[in-house]
Amino acid sequence: MQTMTVEIEVYDKREKLITTIQVEQLSDHVFRTTENELFNCRLTLGTDFETRLNKDGKHEIIKITKDSDFVTRRFFLTPQFKESEYRLLGDEIMKQGGFWQVDFGGIATINLPRDSKLNIDEIFKIFDFKPTEIKD
């Protein structure tokens, strides 16, 4: 089966949560996330998971088949910096092979390859930026 990107509704029984997410379809019921799901911290960029369709037609997660190869961290952004300044950090993350996204204009999710040498905490320290980190 050739992979393609689709949008699906996912029901996570453990979290009792329904979300919509962009995924790459790997087989009939196996998907890989192409973005970070904001409300379900198990579904970060590059996570493979298996589903079954439930009675409501939602993709119910059966199991995570492969964890993401990225280290994922989330932060609340502050108006301390302009969007263009945040974008500079985002560009550097992309150069390192990572990914970043901002949801609701104030929640930043950063994905860095596990072997990345980019130290986000050190960058924050240099710029005296103390964002609140969102922990699972």
Buried (B, 14 or more C-beta within 10 A) or exposed (E): EEEEEEEBEBBBEEBEEBBEBEBBBBEEBBBBBBBBBBEBBBBBBBBBBBBEEEEEEBBBBEEEEEEBEBBBBBBEBEEEBEEEEBEEBBEBBEEBBBBBBBBEEEBBBBBBBEEBEBEBEEEBEEEEBEBEEBEE
